[in-house]
Amino acid sequence: MNQNTPIIWDGQGPVMIGRYDPINGTPDMGYLVDLYRIGCGTSSLTTSLSVEKARIAESCSGQRLTLKERTTGKSLSVSLSMVQFSGRTLAAAFYGDAVLQAAGTVTSEVLPQLAVGDYFTLRHPDVTNVVIEDSTAVTPLVYVLDTHYAIEDAKHARCRLIAHPAAHVEPVKVDYSYGEYTNIAAFATTNVERGVIFNGVNDDGQRARIVIPRVSLAMGGDFSWLGDDEASLELSGEALFVSEMQSDADYGGFMRISLI
């Protein structure tokens, strides 16, 4: 696109998120690695620039008129809102990592002391082959499904105690298998830095590629786990200065815009 081409921007297009790595990345890609594409349900991607200035007043007129403005700071804020996202993006919002937990088995997971009617959950979700036994010596008592306990939701590993066998001995233990799932531990990391690439396109075919190598992301606003409408996930933060790109005429220290 020529620099004089008129633009009415009403863009859409895919957004990719990556990790800034000046060691393993390359300058041509803004040192971004582990790029992945988020879903097409992206509501908005916005940037906001701020330039802080200090006023220098003249001393000749007696009116302290502005002689010069001195720049004291520059910042670039980024906000990304979406209704479709992956576990990796959700993990970033909660200062964590999305860790793929392989399917496996558990032996002798100890349950708390339960009264009749109590609910209990297991450490891992998506459970099968559940076996519950007490701690009777030599021959433990086996809990019978739908007689002593019920599995109300195997995917969430939500169970309920119906009754204990007569003369059961604590603690009660569980053996089970579980399926593959993604685990996120909130606040597992102190800071989440990501890079953002946007491949924008207008309805008339005009295109813009946006590359922001470093953004300190955090969840903006609330995330609704329970509601009548689809939840919107917002990530926002300040673009961080990329010293390795400062002398790169294409990128500069913060952001690159390519009009195509």
C-alpha positions as CSV (number, residue, x, y, z in Angstrom):
1,M,0.0,0.0,0.0
2,N,1.3,3.4,-1.0
3,Q,1.9,5.9,1.9
4,N,-0.7,8.3,0.3
5,T,-3.4,5.7,-0.1
6,P,-6.6,6.7,1.8
7,I,-7.7,4.3,4.6
8,I,-11.0,3.8,6.3
9,W,-10.0,1.2,8.8
10,D,-12.6,-1.3,9.9
11,G,-10.3,-4.3,10.4
12,Q,-10.7,-7.9,11.2
13,G,-8.2,-10.7,11.1
14,P,-6.4,-13.3,13.2
15,V,-4.4,-12.5,16.3
16,M,-1.3,-14.5,17.3
17,I,0.4,-14.5,20.7
18,G,4.0,-15.4,21.2
19,R,6.8,-15.2,23.8
20,Y,9.6,-12.7,23.5
21,D,13.0,-14.5,23.5
22,P,16.1,-12.5,22.4
23,I,18.2,-15.6,22.7
24,N,16.2,-18.2,20.6
25,G,14.2,-15.7,18.6
26,T,15.2,-13.8,15.5
27,P,15.1,-10.0,14.9
28,D,13.1,-10.5,11.7
29,M,10.2,-11.9,13.8
30,G,10.6,-9.4,16.6
31,Y,12.3,-12.1,18.7
32,L,9.0,-13.9,19.1
33,V,8.9,-17.7,19.6
34,D,6.1,-20.2,20.4
35,L,3.6,-18.3,18.3
36,Y,0.0,-19.6,18.4
37,R,-3.2,-18.3,16.9
38,I,-6.1,-17.5,19.2
39,G,-9.7,-18.1,18.1
40,C,-11.7,-16.0,15.6
41,G,-14.0,-14.7,18.4
42,T,-11.8,-11.7,19.1
43,S,-13.8,-8.6,20.0
44,S,-11.1,-5.9,19.8
45,L,-7.4,-5.1,19.8
46,T,-6.6,-1.6,20.7
47,T,-3.5,0.5,21.3
48,S,-3.2,3.8,23.1
49,L,-0.1,6.0,23.1
50,S,0.8,8.5,25.7
51,V,3.6,11.1,25.6
52,E,4.4,12.9,28.9
53,K,5.9,16.4,28.6
54,A,7.3,19.0,30.9
55,R,6.8,22.7,30.1
56,I,9.8,25.1,30.1
57,A,8.7,28.7,30.6
58,E,10.6,31.7,29.2
59,S,11.9,34.4,31.5
60,C,12.0,37.5,29.2
61,S,8.4,38.6,28.8
62,G,7.3,38.6,32.4
63,Q,4.4,36.3,31.5
64,R,6.2,33.0,31.8
65,L,5.1,31.9,28.3
66,T,5.9,28.4,27.1
67,L,9.4,28.4,25.5
68,K,9.7,24.7,24.9
69,E,8.2,21.4,25.8
70,R,10.5,18.6,27.0
71,T,9.5,15.0,26.6
72,T,9.7,13.1,30.0
73,G,8.2,9.8,29.1
74,K,6.5,7.7,26.4
75,S,4.2,4.7,26.8
76,L,2.1,2.4,24.7
77,S,-0.9,0.5,26.2
78,V,-2.4,-2.6,24.6
79,S,-5.8,-4.2,25.2
80,L,-7.1,-7.5,23.7
81,S,-10.7,-8.7,24.2
82,M,-11.9,-12.1,23.1
83,V,-14.8,-14.5,23.6
84,Q,-12.9,-17.4,22.1
85,F,-9.5,-18.4,23.5
86,S,-7.3,-21.3,24.4
87,G,-6.1,-22.6,27.7
88,R,-2.7,-20.9,27.1
89,T,-4.4,-17.5,26.8
90,L,-6.5,-18.1,29.8
91,A,-3.4,-19.1,31.8
92,A,-1.7,-15.9,30.9
93,A,-4.7,-14.0,32.3
94,F,-4.4,-15.8,35.6
95,Y,-0.5,-15.4,35.8
96,G,0.0,-19.1,35.2
97,D,1.0,-21.7,32.6
98,A,-1.2,-24.1,30.8
99,V,0.3,-27.5,31.6
100,L,-0.9,-30.6,29.7
101,Q,-1.6,-33.4,32.3
102,A,-1.2,-36.8,30.7
103,A,-3.8,-39.5,31.4
104,G,-2.8,-41.7,34.4
105,T,-3.8,-43.6,37.4
106,V,-4.0,-42.8,41.1
107,T,-3.7,-45.3,44.0
108,S,-4.8,-44.8,47.6
109,E,-5.9,-41.2,47.3
110,V,-7.1,-40.4,50.9
111,L,-10.6,-38.9,51.4
112,P,-11.5,-36.7,54.4
113,Q,-13.9,-38.1,56.9
114,L,-17.3,-38.1,55.3
115,A,-20.9,-38.1,56.6
116,V,-23.8,-39.6,54.7
117,G,-24.8,-37.2,52.0
118,D,-21.5,-35.4,51.8
119,Y,-20.0,-34.6,48.4
120,F,-16.4,-35.2,47.6
121,T,-14.1,-34.6,44.6
122,L,-11.0,-36.2,43.4
123,R,-7.6,-34.6,42.7
124,H,-7.9,-35.2,38.9
125,P,-11.0,-34.8,36.7
126,D,-12.4,-37.1,34.0
127,V,-12.3,-40.2,36.2
128,T,-13.0,-43.9,35.4
129,N,-12.4,-47.2,37.1
130,V,-13.1,-45.8,40.5
131,V,-12.6,-48.2,43.4
132,I,-13.2,-47.0,47.0
133,E,-12.0,-49.0,50.0
134,D,-11.7,-48.4,53.8
135,S,-8.6,-49.2,55.9
136,T,-9.7,-52.5,57.4
137,A,-6.6,-54.6,58.0
138,V,-5.9,-57.6,55.7
139,T,-9.2,-57.3,53.7
140,P,-10.4,-53.7,53.2
141,L,-14.2,-53.1,52.8
142,V,-15.1,-52.2,49.2
143,Y,-17.6,-49.5,48.6
144,V,-20.3,-50.4,46.1
145,L,-21.3,-47.9,43.4
146,D,-24.8,-46.6,43.8
147,T,-25.1,-48.4,47.2
148,H,-22.3,-46.7,49.2
149,Y,-21.4,-43.8,46.8
150,A,-22.6,-42.2,43.6
151,I,-20.6,-40.6,40.8
152,E,-22.8,-37.7,39.8
153,D,-20.3,-36.3,37.2
154,A,-17.3,-38.3,36.2
155,K,-15.9,-35.5,34.0
156,H,-15.7,-33.2,37.1
157,A,-15.0,-36.1,39.5
158,R,-18.0,-35.1,41.6
159,C,-19.1,-37.9,43.9
160,R,-21.5,-38.3,46.8
161,L,-21.4,-40.6,49.8
162,I,-24.6,-42.6,50.2
163,A,-23.6,-44.8,53.1
164,H,-20.6,-46.3,54.8
165,P,-20.3,-50.1,55.0
166,A,-20.9,-51.4,58.5
167,A,-17.9,-51.0,60.9
168,H,-15.8,-49.2,58.3
169,V,-12.3,-48.0,59.3
170,E,-10.9,-44.6,58.4
171,P,-9.3,-43.3,56.3
172,V,-11.2,-44.2,53.2
173,K,-9.0,-44.4,50.0
174,V,-9.7,-44.2,46.3
175,D,-8.1,-45.8,43.3
176,Y,-9.0,-44.5,39.8
177,S,-7.9,-43.6,36.3
178,Y,-8.2,-40.2,34.8
179,G,-8.0,-38.7,31.3
180,E,-5.8,-36.1,29.8
181,Y,-6.6,-32.5,30.7
182,T,-5.0,-29.0,30.9
183,N,-4.1,-27.6,34.3
184,I,-3.6,-24.0,35.2
185,A,-2.3,-22.9,38.6
186,A,-3.1,-19.2,39.2
187,F,-0.3,-16.9,40.2
188,A,2.3,-19.5,39.4
189,T,4.3,-16.8,37.7
190,T,5.0,-13.2,38.9
191,N,4.9,-11.6,35.5
192,V,3.5,-12.5,32.1
193,E,5.2,-11.1,29.1
194,R,3.8,-11.9,25.6
195,G,4.2,-10.5,22.1
196,V,1.2,-9.8,19.8
197,I,0.9,-10.1,16.1
198,F,-2.2,-8.9,14.3
199,N,-2.9,-9.7,10.6
200,G,-5.6,-7.1,9.9
201,V,-7.7,-6.9,6.7
202,N,-10.4,-4.4,5.7
203,D,-13.5,-5.4,3.7
204,D,-12.0,-3.6,0.7
205,G,-8.8,-5.7,0.9
206,Q,-6.5,-3.2,2.6
207,R,-4.3,-4.9,5.1
208,A,-2.1,-4.0,8.1
209,R,0.3,-6.2,10.0
210,I,0.9,-5.2,13.6
211,V,3.8,-6.6,15.6
212,I,4.3,-5.7,19.3
213,P,7.2,-7.8,20.7
214,R,6.7,-7.3,24.4
215,V,3.6,-6.6,26.4
216,S,3.2,-7.0,30.2
217,L,-0.2,-8.6,30.2
218,A,-2.7,-8.9,33.0
219,M,-6.4,-9.6,33.1
220,G,-8.4,-6.4,32.5
221,G,-11.7,-6.4,34.5
222,D,-13.5,-9.5,35.5
223,F,-13.9,-12.9,33.9
224,S,-17.4,-14.4,34.3
225,W,-17.3,-18.1,35.0
226,L,-21.1,-18.2,35.5
227,G,-23.5,-16.0,33.6
228,D,-26.3,-15.7,31.0
229,D,-23.9,-14.6,28.2
230,E,-20.6,-15.8,26.8
231,A,-17.7,-14.7,28.9
232,S,-15.3,-12.1,27.6
233,L,-11.6,-12.4,28.4
234,E,-9.6,-9.2,28.3
235,L,-5.8,-9.0,28.5
236,S,-4.2,-5.5,28.8
237,G,-1.0,-4.0,29.7
238,E,1.9,-1.7,28.8
239,A,4.2,-2.4,25.9
240,L,7.7,-2.8,27.1
241,F,10.8,-1.3,25.5
242,V,12.8,-3.7,23.3
243,S,16.4,-2.5,23.6
244,E,17.5,-5.1,21.0
245,M,15.2,-3.5,18.4
246,Q,15.9,0.2,19.2
247,S,18.3,0.6,16.2
248,D,16.1,-1.4,13.8
249,A,14.5,1.1,11.5
250,D,11.5,-1.2,10.8
251,Y,10.6,-2.1,14.3
252,G,11.8,0.6,16.6
253,G,11.7,-0.1,20.3
254,F,8.0,-0.8,20.8
255,M,5.8,-1.6,17.7
256,R,5.9,-2.2,14.0
257,I,3.0,-1.3,11.6
258,S,3.1,-2.5,8.0
259,L,0.4,-1.3,5.6
260,I,0.0,-3.7,2.8
